[in-house]
Amino acid sequence: MRYFQSFLFATGLALPVAVLAQGCPLERSAYKDMNGRGFVLEFAPAPGDSATVLYTVTIKHPKRGILFDFDFSYSQGIGESLLTPRGGGNTEFHRIHFFDEKLKSFDAEFAAPYAFVEGLGFADHYGKGELGSREPALGTPLWKFSQCKATQPDENSTETKSKEAGALSSAESVTDDGRIAAFGQIRDLGIKDGRRYLNIDYVEWLSREECERRVKSGALDPDEAECDLDFHIVNQNERIREFGVAEGVEIAIQRPSRFPETLSWDELSKIWRHREDDTRELWDGLWQIRRRDDKVERIEWFYTP
């Protein structure tokens, strides 16, 4: 069986795209742009915090990083498939269409051979940064199914996640895709001994109830605790942790009611090397990292009031 799977992998590019896509759940599907510029459109399971969001969709490039983070949902009434900026409400959207191998409309419960997203070229050109400076430009390509991403058996079970995560600190949690997530302040990052690294000082987000529980148990100083707030950020462990950073790391900036912004690793490194007042909220702010084993795969800055 192993040799048969290896043969399929080695010859997969020669198989018709409809055969490759057949039976692949949409939430595990990945597409590449047919212009051959290296862009990838990936589906993933929804985080579960909204009944209307069915999947998440990310468009990224090996050099440009993450361009777009979307939520996938259906419009009410007319049943169109829509991509809306993640965390940005539904004021902006892009219609997404699916087609079979004959370019006829396809109902996408499973992966379709082809997909098309309206308005990406305009959104990319007029997005963050210097106007028209994006190279390579995304444009508005036709997308071709390229991969059905593998999953581990019982990956959502508590037992599996515990094994993958190992012993977690109280500041860490396991995401739905099995990565370890934690908030903290980045203390240093760069390249050392030929590898990317990141140093982070974890913090904890405590609910009002957890804050009060720790004060009563003596684990939290009542003079420093602000348990009357909806949440309280504490740093009771001053240990600085160091992790490697994946080559294709995703770096995102989330601000309230604004389109998610993305950074490349080089852009983030420049912010750390050349600190200026207009980037203070980034290098002095709170970040979430998501790692698999000792490799950070996603770095995300969150606005904190």
BAKOL-818987 format. One line per field, with one value per residue: residue number from 0; chain; x negated, y, z of N, C-alpha, C in turn. Coordinates in pm, 1 decimal. Each point is the difference from the previous one (the first is absolute). Layout:
<atoms>
n: NUM:...
chain: A:...
n.x: X:...
n.y: Y:...
n.z: Z:...
ca.x: X:...
ca.y: Y:...
ca.z: Z:...
c.x: X:...
c.y: Y:...
c.z: Z:...
</atoms>
This chain:
<atoms>
n: 0:1:2:3:4:5:6:7:8:9:10:11:12:13:14:15:16:17:18:19:20:21:22:23:24:25:26:27:28:29:30:31:32:33:34:35:36:37:38:39:40:41:42:43:44:45:46:47:48:49:50:51:52:53:54:55:56:57:58:59:60:61:62:63:64:65:66:67:68:69:70:71:72:73:74:75:76:77:78:79:80:81:82:83:84:85:86:87:88:89:90:91:92:93:94:95:96:97:98:99:100:101:102:103:104:105:106:107:108:109:110:111:112:113:114:115:116:117:118:119:120:121:122:123:124:125:126:127:128:129:130:131:132:133:134:135:136:137:138:139:140:141:142:143:144:145:146:147:148:149:150:151:152:153:154:155:156:157:158:159:160:161:162:163:164:165:166:167:168:169:170:171:172:173:174:175:176:177:178:179:180:181:182:183:184:185:186:187:188:189:190:191:192:193:194:195:196:197:198:199:200:201:202:203:204:205:206:207:208:209:210:211:212:213:214:215:216:217:218:219:220:221:222:223:224:225:226:227:228:229:230:231:232:233:234:235:236:237:238:239:240:241:242:243:244:245:246:247:248:249:250:251:252:253:254:255:256:257:258:259:260:261:262:263:264:265:266:267:268:269:270:271:272:273:274:275:276:277:278:279:280:281:282:283:284:285:286:287:288:289:290:291:292:293:294:295:296:297:298:299:300:301:302:303:304
chain: A:A:A:A:A:A:A:A:A:A:A:A:A:A:A:A:A:A:A:A:A:A:A:A:A:A:A:A:A:A:A:A:A:A:A:A:A:A:A:A:A:A:A:A:A:A:A:A:A:A:A:A:A:A:A:A:A:A:A:A:A:A:A:A:A:A:A:A:A:A:A:A:A:A:A:A:A:A:A:A:A:A:A:A:A:A:A:A:A:A:A:A:A:A:A:A:A:A:A:A:A:A:A:A:A:A:A:A:A:A:A:A:A:A:A:A:A:A:A:A:A:A:A:A:A:A:A:A:A:A:A:A:A:A:A:A:A:A:A:A:A:A:A:A:A:A:A:A:A:A:A:A:A:A:A:A:A:A:A:A:A:A:A:A:A:A:A:A:A:A:A:A:A:A:A:A:A:A:A:A:A:A:A:A:A:A:A:A:A:A:A:A:A:A:A:A:A:A:A:A:A:A:A:A:A:A:A:A:A:A:A:A:A:A:A:A:A:A:A:A:A:A:A:A:A:A:A:A:A:A:A:A:A:A:A:A:A:A:A:A:A:A:A:A:A:A:A:A:A:A:A:A:A:A:A:A:A:A:A:A:A:A:A:A:A:A:A:A:A:A:A:A:A:A:A:A:A:A:A:A:A:A:A:A:A:A:A:A:A:A:A:A:A:A:A:A:A:A:A:A:A:A:A:A:A
n.x: -83.5:-111.0:-37.7:125.6:-1.4:-121.9:51.3:110.0:-78.3:-82.6:115.2:24.4:-107.6:-16.8:61.0:118.9:18.9:98.1:-93.9:-94.4:98.2:30.4:107.1:-71.8:13.9:92.3:21.5:-30.3:70.0:-88.9:-10.4:-44.5:-59.0:87.2:-30.9:-12.6:60.2:43.3:116.8:39.4:112.2:9.6:75.2:67.8:12.7:126.9:-31.8:124.7:-47.4:39.7:133.0:-25.9:-112.2:-13.4:-82.7:-130.7:-36.9:-116.6:-41.6:-102.2:-121.8:-90.8:4.5:127.4:-1.7:76.6:77.1:77.3:76.9:73.4:127.0:36.4:98.7:129.3:28.9:79.5:92.0:-101.9:-52.5:-56.3:-111.2:-25.8:-102.4:-1.0:-60.9:-90.6:104.0:33.9:91.6:117.2:-63.7:-108.9:8.5:-36.7:69.7:22.2:-47.1:69.4:-93.2:69.0:-45.9:133.8:-43.0:74.9:101.1:-62.9:86.2:-65.5:63.4:-45.3:-129.6:1.1:0.1:93.5:-58.5:88.9:-81.2:112.9:-55.8:-75.4:-8.1:122.1:45.3:-74.5:35.5:123.4:-67.3:-51.7:-76.8:-113.6:78.9:47.6:-49.1:111.7:-104.4:46.0:67.2:100.4:56.2:80.5:-76.9:-3.5:65.1:-104.1:83.3:-72.9:76.4:12.6:1.4:-104.5:64.8:-23.7:1.7:129.2:-28.1:133.8:-44.5:47.1:12.3:40.5:79.9:31.3:3.9:68.0:76.2:-0.3:-89.1:121.1:-43.1:30.7:-102.1:-12.5:43.8:82.0:-32.8:105.0:-102.4:0.2:2.0:-111.5:97.0:-57.9:40.4:-62.4:-107.2:-20.8:-100.6:-5.4:-51.2:-24.6:-125.7:-10.0:-129.1:38.2:61.0:124.9:6.5:71.4:-22.8:75.9:58.5:45.1:124.8:85.0:105.3:29.6:99.7:107.9:65.3:-83.8:9.9:129.5:3.9:-85.2:73.5:112.1:-61.5:-22.1:43.9:87.7:-88.9:85.5:-118.0:-41.9:92.8:55.9:53.7:16.2:-110.3:48.7:-121.2:-95.2:-102.5:-54.0:-112.8:34.0:-34.8:-118.1:23.8:-111.1:94.6:-79.9:51.3:-9.6:-23.0:117.4:-47.5:114.6:-57.5:120.7:0.3:86.7:69.6:60.3:72.5:69.2:95.7:-111.6:-30.7:-9.9:-110.1:-89.5:-96.2:-106.8:-77.0:-38.7:129.8:35.1:-100.6:39.4:125.3:-52.8:-61.1:103.1:-7.2:124.1:40.2:6.0:-103.6:5.4:124.9:-82.8:-112.3:96.5:61.3:121.8:-68.4:61.8:-63.8:-9.2:-33.1:-80.3:-1.2:-123.6:88.2:-19.1:130.2:44.7:-12.1:79.0:-2.0:35.4:99.8:-60.4:121.1
n.y: -120.8:-1.7:-105.4:-45.2:40.1:-50.7:-104.5:3.4:15.7:-93.6:-62.8:60.0:68.5:-127.7:-13.9:-23.4:132.5:-42.3:-86.6:95.3:79.0:-107.0:26.3:105.5:-3.1:92.2:-33.5:-100.1:75.7:-7.8:125.7:-7.2:117.6:5.6:119.1:-94.1:90.3:-118.3:56.7:-11.1:-64.5:11.7:-109.9:35.1:-85.5:32.0:112.4:10.0:125.5:-47.2:-2.1:120.4:-5.6:-45.4:87.8:-12.2:109.9:-47.1:118.0:-73.0:48.9:-83.9:104.3:11.1:-124.6:25.8:-12.7:-111.0:34.5:-104.0:34.3:-127.1:57.8:-30.3:78.0:77.7:-89.2:64.8:-34.6:121.0:-50.7:43.1:79.8:9.0:117.4:-82.2:0.4:17.8:-85.8:38.9:114.8:-76.0:-34.4:-125.1:-2.2:-125.3:-43.5:-112.8:-70.0:-82.0:-117.8:11.9:56.2:-101.9:73.8:10.1:-82.8:87.4:-115.5:-50.0:-23.7:114.9:-41.4:97.2:114.8:95.6:96.9:67.6:92.4:-108.6:18.3:50.0:-100.1:-77.0:59.6:12.2:-107.6:-54.8:97.8:15.4:88.7:-117.3:-12.2:-68.9:-72.4:-107.8:64.6:-2.4:117.9:-44.1:-97.1:-95.5:-66.7:-79.3:-100.1:0.2:2.4:-121.9:96.4:-64.2:-89.4:16.7:-131.4:25.6:89.7:-9.6:-122.7:5.7:-130.9:13.3:101.7:-74.5:-105.4:72.3:49.0:-122.5:32.7:53.0:124.7:70.6:50.3:-132.1:-12.3:-98.8:40.5:25.9:65.2:-3.2:130.1:39.9:63.2:119.5:86.5:109.4:48.1:32.5:-66.9:-93.0:28.7:-95.9:-3.9:-123.2:-17.3:94.6:20.1:14.3:101.1:-30.4:105.2:-65.8:100.4:-119.7:29.8:21.6:-37.0:69.4:-85.0:71.8:-112.1:-20.6:130.6:-1.5:-111.7:58.3:108.2:-72.0:-61.9:130.0:-47.5:96.3:97.3:14.0:50.3:-105.0:-76.4:-3.1:-71.7:131.1:-20.4:8.0:48.8:-80.4:73.6:-117.8:24.9:-120.4:-25.0:43.0:-128.5:13.9:-30.1:-90.7:36.4:-103.4:56.8:-47.6:-58.2:-65.6:55.8:-7.2:125.1:23.5:108.9:-14.7:90.7:60.9:-64.5:-68.9:13.1:-131.6:37.1:-12.4:-69.8:25.8:-106.7:38.2:24.8:-113.8:-60.8:69.5:-29.5:-120.2:4.5:57.0:23.2:23.9:124.8:6.7:-72.7:92.9:17.3:-18.2:72.3:77.8:-72.0:-51.5:-113.0:-68.6:-103.0:-64.4:-104.1:-71.7:-70.9:15.0:-13.4:133.3:-25.8:66.3:129.7:33.5:127.0:22.0:77.0:67.6:30.3
n.z: 0.0:76.8:-76.7:13.2:128.6:7.7:-69.9:74.8:104.9:-45.7:-29.6:115.8:-40.1:-32.7:116.2:-60.5:-4.6:-80.2:-43.0:-4.3:-46.4:-68.7:75.5:-37.9:132.5:-19.3:127.7:-81.4:-83.0:-98.7:-43.0:-124.7:-16.5:-99.4:54.4:93.3:79.4:37.3:-32.7:127.1:-28.1:132.1:8.8:108.8:102.9:16.7:67.8:-48.6:-14.1:-118.8:12.0:-49.3:70.8:-124.2:-58.5:13.3:-61.8:-37.2:-44.6:-43.0:19.4:-50.8:-83.5:-36.7:41.6:106.9:-106.6:19.8:102.2:-42.2:25.2:-11.3:-66.6:19.4:-104.8:70.4:-26.0:-59.3:116.1:-7.0:-50.1:124.2:-30.2:132.9:14.6:44.3:81.6:-128.9:51.3:-50.7:28.7:2.8:-126.7:-26.3:-111.9:40.3:-117.0:-10.4:-67.9:-80.1:-45.6:-20.1:114.7:44.2:44.1:116.3:63.1:74.7:16.4:-115.4:-7.3:-63.6:-126.6:-11.5:29.1:21.6:41.1:13.2:-75.2:-12.6:-131.7:3.9:77.5:-78.5:-110.9:52.9:33.3:111.9:40.7:-65.5:-57.2:-43.9:124.8:-16.9:25.2:-63.6:-93.6:86.1:-35.3:-94.4:49.2:-88.4:95.5:7.2:25.5:113.0:110.6:49.7:89.6:44.6:69.5:125.7:17.9:18.7:-94.5:9.2:22.4:122.5:-15.6:-127.8:32.5:105.7:-80.4:-93.1:96.2:55.5:90.2:9.6:-18.9:109.9:-70.8:-15.9:-124.6:-33.1:-121.3:-79.2:-56.3:134.9:-33.5:58.9:65.2:-2.3:94.7:-46.1:56.9:-126.0:51.7:-94.8:-117.1:-86.6:-39.6:45.9:-26.1:-86.5:117.0:-39.8:85.9:106.9:79.0:85.8:64.4:41.2:-32.7:101.0:-71.2:108.2:8.1:22.1:-36.6:-102.5:-28.6:29.2:-76.2:-83.8:11.3:1.4:-102.5:-14.9:-118.3:29.3:-4.6:103.2:42.2:-71.5:53.2:-120.0:96.3:15.1:-73.6:-124.9:-20.1:39.4:-38.4:23.2:62.6:44.4:-123.9:45.5:-17.5:-70.0:-85.6:-53.0:-118.3:-82.9:-115.6:-41.5:-107.6:0.9:105.0:58.2:-41.6:98.1:-34.3:118.6:-66.5:97.6:-63.3:-17.3:-126.5:19.4:64.5:-94.8:56.5:-69.4:5.4:-120.6:-25.6:60.2:-59.6:-106.4:38.0:20.9:-117.7:-61.9:128.7:-36.2:26.4:-134.4:42.9:96.6:-46.3:-101.7:8.8:47.0:-94.2:-10.1:-6.5:-93.7:51.0:-113.9:72.9:-73.6:112.6:-48.3:-101.8:2.5:-21.2:107.5:-34.9:101.5:-41.2:127.7:-40.0:95.1:49.6
ca.x: 83.5:-87.6:-58.2:106.7:18.7:-114.8:17.5:101.9:-58.6:-99.2:63.9:122.3:13.6:43.5:139.4:94.0:27.1:126.4:-29.1:-71.7:89.8:115.2:11.9:-77.1:83.2:-40.6:-80.3:-137.7:-45.6:-92.0:0.0:-109.8:44.3:-33.9:-98.9:-130.6:-79.7:-35.6:99.8:73.6:125.9:21.0:114.7:-24.3:122.9:38.0:-37.2:114.9:55.9:113.2:78.3:11.7:-129.2:-18.2:-142.0:-87.7:-71.4:-121.8:-75.4:-136.0:-106.2:-123.6:-78.9:82.6:68.8:145.9:62.8:137.9:62.3:143.4:100.8:86.3:139.4:99.5:89.9:137.4:95.4:-43.2:-89.6:-132.5:-114.5:-67.6:-118.9:-5.0:-121.8:12.8:8.7:30.3:141.2:38.8:15.7:-77.1:6.2:-35.2:71.1:-84.8:74.3:-66.2:30.3:-51.9:-105.1:53.3:28.4:139.1:12.8:-22.7:37.0:-126.2:-8.2:-134.9:-86.1:28.0:-123.9:-41.5:68.9:-25.9:37.5:14.8:-54.6:-123.9:-102.4:26.3:-24.2:-143.2:-67.5:32.2:-12.2:-96.6:-131.6:-13.1:89.0:-55.8:-136.3:3.9:-59.7:85.5:138.7:92.4:99.7:123.1:-24.3:76.0:-72.2:7.1:-23.2:-136.7:-36.3:90.1:-91.8:15.8:32.7:-36.6:117.5:51.7:-82.0:72.9:23.2:-81.7:-116.4:-96.9:-55.9:-89.0:-124.5:-72.9:-40.9:-88.1:39.2:24.2:6.1:134.8:21.9:10.7:117.7:-13.2:100.4:71.2:-87.3:-107.8:-113.1:-1.4:15.1:-24.8:-21.6:-116.3:-75.0:-120.4:-117.5:-106.2:16.2:-105.1:-61.9:-114.0:-52.7:63.8:142.5:84.2:40.8:86.6:6.2:127.6:35.2:142.8:94.1:127.1:124.8:85.2:136.5:25.6:15.1:-130.6:-77.7:45.6:-39.5:-143.3:-18.3:43.9:-93.6:-130.1:-90.2:-5.9:-2.0:122.3:-31.6:-35.4:107.2:113.1:100.1:127.8:2.8:48.6:-115.1:-118.1:-121.9:-101.9:-124.3:-53.2:-119.6:-84.9:-83.0:0.8:-6.0:-53.0:47.6:-33.0:108.4:13.3:-34.8:121.1:77.2:104.7:-6.9:120.9:31.2:144.7:50.2:146.5:74.7:-87.9:-43.5:-124.4:-123.1:-100.5:-140.5:-97.3:-99.9:-96.7:63.1:5.6:-137.7:-37.7:65.1:-75.8:-133.4:10.1:120.1:50.7:120.7:121.3:10.3:-13.5:105.9:-34.8:-112.2:24.2:136.3:28.9:7.0:29.0:-72.8:52.1:-115.1:9.9:-126.4:-77.2:-1.4:112.8:57.0:81.8:-24.7:113.6:10.6:138.2:23.8:42.9:31.4
ca.y: 120.8:115.2:23.5:50.0:139.7:73.5:10.8:101.6:131.3:33.4:20.0:75.7:112.8:-47.4:-39.1:109.2:73.9:-47.1:-122.2:39.7:69.1:-82.5:-50.5:77.4:99.4:135.9:59.1:-47.8:20.3:109.7:34.6:86.0:88.4:-55.1:86.0:-53.8:97.7:-53.7:27.9:-116.6:25.6:-116.9:-7.8:-64.6:-3.3:122.3:-6.3:-39.9:108.1:57.2:-104.6:27.9:-19.8:-142.5:-27.7:116.1:-3.4:80.9:12.7:33.4:-12.0:-30.5:120.1:109.3:-39.3:-8.0:115.9:12.6:-96.6:13.7:-94.7:-47.5:-18.0:15.4:113.7:-39.0:19.9:-38.2:-114.8:16.7:-28.2:127.0:10.2:128.9:12.2:-62.4:96.0:134.0:16.8:-42.6:116.1:-29.2:-142.2:-45.4:-121.5:-108.3:-90.7:-127.9:-57.7:-133.3:-3.7:58.5:138.2:17.7:31.5:-116.2:23.2:-37.2:-66.9:-54.7:85.2:9.5:8.1:138.1:103.1:137.8:97.5:131.6:122.9:-11.6:89.2:135.0:0.4:-13.6:121.3:112.9:-39.5:73.7:21.4:95.0:-34.7:-62.9:-48.6:-142.4:-85.7:3.8:40.3:-113.7:2.1:-73.5:-121.6:-122.9:-87.2:-141.7:-88.9:-52.9:-89.8:-29.8:-1.1:-117.3:21.0:-112.3:-65.7:51.2:116.9:91.3:-59.5:54.1:-87.6:26.6:133.3:-3.4:-65.2:89.9:120.5:-26.5:70.7:140.3:95.5:53.3:104.7:-61.7:-79.5:-71.7:43.3:-108.9:-70.2:-67.6:86.4:54.6:145.3:74.7:143.7:48.4:111.5:-45.2:66.7:6.4:-89.1:19.8:-121.1:-42.0:-128.2:-35.3:-29.9:104.2:-27.2:98.7:-8.4:54.3:-5.0:-30.8:59.9:-71.1:76.1:-58.1:49.2:56.4:-110.3:-60.5:98.8:-4.6:-129.0:2.7:89.5:-72.4:-109.3:56.9:-8.3:130.7:109.0:79.0:140.4:13.6:-55.1:85.7:-101.8:60.2:10.0:-120.7:-88.8:52.9:-59.4:-16.4:-66.3:-51.3:-77.8:87.3:-80.1:34.2:-122.0:17.0:-98.1:21.8:58.5:-72.0:76.4:63.0:51.5:97.2:112.2:79.3:107.2:10.4:120.3:1.5:55.9:31.7:-114.6:-56.5:30.8:-105.7:38.5:-105.4:-13.5:109.3:123.6:-5.5:15.0:140.4:74.3:-24.5:59.0:145.4:31.8:135.2:23.7:-45.3:-145.9:-37.7:-90.7:-134.9:-61.0:7.6:-48.7:-138.0:-88.0:-141.8:-90.3:-135.9:-81.3:-145.8:-38.7:119.3:89.8:93.1:3.0:120.7:106.8:89.7:112.3:32.7:128.4:-7.1:135.3
ca.z: 0.0:7.4:-131.2:-85.0:34.6:-51.2:-144.2:-25.1:28.6:-102.0:-129.5:23.1:-90.3:-130.1:8.7:-23.8:122.4:56.4:75.4:121.2:91.8:32.8:136.1:97.7:68.8:-35.6:106.7:-10.7:-137.4:-31.0:-142.2:-44.6:-107.4:-131.5:-63.5:33.7:74.9:130.7:102.6:47.8:69.0:85.7:89.2:129.3:78.3:70.6:141.1:80.8:79.5:-72.2:-64.7:-142.7:-65.5:-26.6:-14.9:-14.6:-126.9:2.7:-124.6:40.0:-99.7:74.3:23.8:50.2:122.3:-7.5:-61.7:45.2:90.7:-21.6:46.2:-108.0:42.1:-106.6:18.8:27.8:-108.6:-134.7:12.7:-59.2:86.8:23.1:83.8:68.3:81.2:131.7:108.9:-49.6:-29.8:-134.5:-86.3:-119.7:-32.1:-133.6:-37.8:-47.7:-86.9:-21.0:-131.0:-25.5:-101.6:-123.2:37.6:37.6:142.8:85.8:139.7:64.4:129.8:-11.7:-81.2:-143.1:-77.8:-23.9:78.0:-41.9:102.9:-61.9:56.1:76.6:-54.0:50.7:144.6:22.3:-47.1:86.7:139.6:80.7:-57.8:-109.1:-109.7:-118.2:22.6:31.0:-101.9:-118.0:21.1:3.1:-105.9:33.8:-78.8:17.0:92.3:-34.6:114.6:-2.5:110.1:110.9:113.9:85.7:141.1:85.4:56.1:128.2:33.2:87.6:130.6:108.4:19.5:-105.4:20.3:116.2:-41.1:-87.5:70.7:111.6:121.6:-31.5:110.6:18.4:-100.1:-131.6:-33.7:-126.0:-96.3:-65.8:-94.7:71.8:32.5:135.1:-8.3:123.4:-13.3:71.8:-56.3:-68.9:54.1:-99.7:-114.4:-98.9:-53.6:81.7:-46.0:-125.3:15.2:57.0:137.5:65.0:146.1:44.4:142.3:3.0:94.3:8.3:1.8:103.3:14.4:132.7:95.9:24.5:74.4:139.1:57.7:30.2:114.4:119.1:28.5:32.6:-114.4:-65.0:97.2:-15.0:-26.5:-140.9:-82.3:-33.5:-30.6:-36.8:-145.4:-67.2:-11.2:66.6:-54.7:103.8:-37.3:126.1:-29.6:-80.1:-89.1:-141.9:-80.7:-136.2:-96.9:-139.3:-79.4:-126.4:-120.2:-53.1:113.1:-28.7:93.6:-21.3:94.5:13.3:66.4:-2.0:-113.0:-110.9:-78.4:54.3:-71.0:9.3:-10.0:-28.5:106.3:-15.6:48.3:145.7:48.2:-16.4:109.1:123.4:-10.1:-12.4:77.8:-16.5:78.3:-67.7:7.7:140.7:43.1:-44.3:72.3:143.8:19.2:38.0:-116.0:19.5:-88.4:-15.5:-36.0:-4.5:63.6:36.5:-114.4:-5.4:-133.8:-15.8:96.4:-21.6:92.9:35.1:66.8:140.1:46.9
c.x: -86.5:-58.7:104.7:26.4:-114.5:11.4:102.8:-56.1:-93.9:63.8:122.2:20.3:49.5:147.2:89.8:36.9:129.8:-20.1:-69.8:94.9:110.1:-6.0:-77.7:92.9:-50.6:-93.1:-145.7:-62.1:-93.5:-3.7:-123.2:49.4:-48.5:-90.6:-142.7:-88.9:-30.4:99.6:77.3:125.3:34.7:126.2:-41.7:131.3:27.1:-36.1:115.8:61.5:115.3:72.2:6.3:-130.3:-26.6:-147.1:-77.4:-80.6:-118.9:-62.1:-140.1:-97.4:-131.1:-85.8:82.0:72.9:150.2:55.2:138.6:32.8:150.6:78.9:88.4:139.7:90.1:86.1:141.3:87.1:-49.9:-107.2:-132.9:-108.9:-84.5:-125.3:-0.6:-126.1:21.7:-2.0:38.5:144.7:30.1:21.3:-77.5:11.4:-46.2:81.6:-100.6:86.7:-81.8:47.0:-55.9:-102.2:46.4:40.6:149.6:7.3:-0.3:40.5:-109.6:16.5:-134.9:-80.1:40.9:-131.9:-52.2:81.9:-38.1:52.2:2.5:-80.7:-130.3:-106.9:14.2:-34.2:-148.5:-72.5:22.3:-3.8:-105.1:-130.8:2.3:78.7:-76.6:-137.1:-6.8:-54.0:-29.4:142.6:90.8:91.5:126.7:-1.7:111.2:-84.8:24.4:-31.3:-138.6:-26.9:116.9:-88.5:30.6:40.7:-43.5:126.9:36.5:-74.0:70.2:24.8:-94.3:-126.6:-106.9:-66.9:-98.0:-133.3:-83.1:-58.7:-103.6:51.3:12.7:-9.4:142.1:32.0:25.6:131.0:-24.1:114.3:65.2:-87.5:-123.6:-121.4:13.0:-0.9:-27.0:-17.9:-126.5:-59.6:-128.3:-118.9:-113.3:35.9:-110.7:-48.8:-126.1:-42.6:74.1:147.3:74.1:39.7:87.6:-2.3:126.3:18.1:150.8:75.6:126.0:115.5:92.7:139.3:16.5:6.6:-135.2:-89.7:36.8:-41.3:-147.0:-29.6:35.7:-96.8:-138.1:-98.7:-18.3:10.9:124.4:-26.5:-34.3:112.0:108.3:115.1:136.4:10.2:50.4:-112.2:-119.9:-121.8:-105.5:-122.6:-67.2:-126.1:-85.2:-93.0:16.4:-18.6:-51.6:49.1:-58.9:121.7:0.6:-30.1:121.8:87.8:102.0:-6.0:116.1:16.8:151.1:36.0:151.6:54.3:-90.8:-41.4:-130.6:-120.0:-98.4:-139.6:-80.5:-97.1:-101.8:57.1:6.7:-139.5:-45.5:60.2:-79.1:-137.1:4.1:129.7:36.1:131.8:124.5:11.4:-10.0:105.7:-27.7:-113.2:14.8:135.9:8.0:22.0:47.4:-86.2:73.7:-113.9:38.4:-135.5:-76.9:-10.1:126.3:48.3:86.3:-32.2:106.4:6.7:146.9:6.7:48.5:25.0:-76.7
c.y: 125.1:31.5:53.7:147.1:84.7:19.6:107.6:139.3:42.6:31.6:88.9:112.7:-43.5:-39.8:118.4:67.0:-46.9:-126.0:33.9:58.9:-90.4:-52.0:76.4:99.1:140.2:59.5:-47.8:30.6:119.4:18.1:84.7:86.3:-52.7:92.0:-44.1:94.9:-44.2:28.7:-127.6:47.3:-125.8:14.9:-70.0:-0.9:134.1:-12.4:-37.1:109.5:70.6:-111.4:19.3:-21.9:-150.0:-39.9:130.2:-19.1:95.3:1.4:48.1:-23.7:-21.5:122.1:111.1:-33.9:-9.4:128.8:24.7:-112.6:21.0:-100.8:-35.9:-21.3:10.7:121.4:-51.2:26.5:-53.1:-108.3:12.9:-34.5:126.0:-19.0:139.2:5.9:-55.0:106.2:139.5:23.2:-43.1:117.6:-16.8:-149.4:-22.5:-125.6:-103.5:-98.9:-126.9:-60.7:-141.7:4.2:55.9:146.0:26.9:21.2:-127.5:37.3:-56.6:-51.0:-70.6:91.1:-5.7:5.1:142.5:95.0:137.5:93.8:138.1:107.0:-8.3:97.6:141.4:8.4:-9.0:129.6:117.3:-37.3:80.9:16.8:99.1:-48.2:-62.2:-61.7:-150.9:-83.6:-136.5:41.6:-122.0:-1.2:-70.4:-131.2:-103.4:-93.1:-146.0:-84.4:-61.8:-105.5:-20.4:-19.1:-117.4:40.0:-123.7:-63.9:58.5:125.3:96.4:-58.0:59.5:-82.1:29.6:134.2:2.1:-62.4:92.4:116.8:-27.1:72.1:148.4:84.6:51.7:110.2:-56.9:-75.6:-65.7:40.5:-120.5:-78.1:-59.6:83.3:53.0:152.0:63.1:147.1:38.6:121.8:-55.4:81.7:12.5:-94.0:28.8:-132.6:-29.8:-139.2:-49.3:-32.7:117.8:-37.4:114.2:-25.7:69.4:-20.4:-17.8:87.8:-85.3:98.5:-68.4:60.0:58.7:-110.3:-63.1:94.1:-4.7:-130.3:1.7:94.1:-73.6:-111.0:50.3:-2.8:134.6:107.8:87.3:147.3:24.4:-47.2:104.7:-90.5:58.3:19.4:-130.8:-99.7:68.9:-73.5:-6.9:-68.7:-44.6:-83.9:82.1:-75.0:47.0:-128.9:31.1:-113.6:31.7:55.1:-67.8:91.2:73.4:58.9:104.2:109.0:93.5:103.7:18.3:125.6:1.1:66.7:43.8:-128.2:-55.3:34.9:-114.6:59.0:-120.0:-8.4:113.3:132.4:2.9:18.6:145.4:86.0:-16.5:67.0:152.9:45.5:147.7:13.8:-55.9:-151.7:-49.8:-102.4:-143.4:-58.1:9.0:-59.5:-147.0:-83.3:-138.3:-80.2:-133.7:-84.8:-146.9:-54.2:128.0:99.6:87.2:9.7:123.4:97.0:105.9:106.4:33.9:136.9:-24.8:140.0:37.2
c.z: 0.0:-136.6:-96.3:27.8:-52.8:-150.2:-34.2:23.1:-111.6:-133.5:8.7:-97.1:-136.9:-0.1:-30.1:131.2:65.1:82.6:130.5:103.9:53.4:143.7:104.3:69.9:-29.6:105.3:-1.2:-135.9:-12.3:-150.9:-30.8:-115.9:-134.4:-80.1:33.2:77.7:143.0:110.4:33.9:72.2:77.9:83.9:129.3:77.7:67.6:147.4:91.9:82.6:-69.7:-73.2:-150.6:-76.6:-13.4:-9.2:15.2:-128.3:8.4:-139.1:36.6:-115.0:73.7:30.1:65.4:129.2:-22.1:-59.0:56.2:97.6:-9.1:82.9:-118.8:55.2:-122.2:30.5:22.5:-121.8:-131.8:0.4:-69.8:101.7:12.2:85.4:60.6:85.5:140.7:109.2:-43.6:-33.2:-142.8:-93.8:-130.0:-28.5:-143.1:-27.9:-49.9:-75.3:-21.8:-132.7:-9.1:-113.9:-134.4:21.1:13.8:150.9:83.8:142.0:88.7:142.0:10.9:-92.3:-147.2:-75.9:-15.6:87.7:-54.4:107.8:-63.6:74.5:74.6:-48.7:51.9:148.8:31.7:-36.9:94.2:148.0:71.2:-74.6:-113.9:-120.5:-116.6:18.2:17.8:-116.7:59.9:34.1:-6.3:-122.4:46.9:-77.8:12.2:85.5:-37.6:123.3:-10.3:106.2:94.5:122.5:92.9:140.2:77.4:55.6:135.7:44.1:95.1:138.6:103.6:19.4:-103.6:20.4:116.1:-36.5:-86.4:77.9:107.1:123.7:-31.3:125.5:10.6:-99.8:-138.4:-15.2:-134.6:-92.7:-66.0:-96.8:67.5:31.5:142.3:-10.2:135.6:-33.9:75.9:-66.5:-62.9:50.4:-100.8:-113.2:-99.7:-54.6:80.6:-44.1:-124.1:8.7:59.9:142.6:50.9:149.8:48.2:150.1:8.0:100.4:-0.6:-1.7:100.9:-6.1:139.8:105.1:34.1:78.9:148.4:67.0:40.4:117.2:129.0:38.0:39.5:-114.1:-69.5:107.2:-19.5:-28.4:-147.4:-92.7:-24.1:-43.1:-34.7:-151.5:-59.8:-22.3:63.1:-54.2:109.4:-58.2:129.1:-19.4:-95.6:-93.7:-145.3:-79.8:-140.4:-88.3:-136.8:-73.4:-136.2:-118.6:-55.8:108.1:-46.9:107.0:-30.4:109.6:1.4:78.3:-9.5:-125.6:-114.4:-70.4:57.8:-86.8:18.2:-13.5:-46.4:118.3:-7.4:51.2:152.1:58.9:-8.5:109.9:129.3:-2.9:0.7:67.9:-13.0:74.0:-67.7:-7.2:144.1:42.3:-43.0:83.2:151.2:35.7:34.9:-126.2:42.6:-96.9:-4.6:-53.1:-8.7:42.2:35.2:-115.1:-0.4:-143.9:-25.0:113.6:-25.2:109.6:22.5:66.8:141.9:50.7:126.4
</atoms>
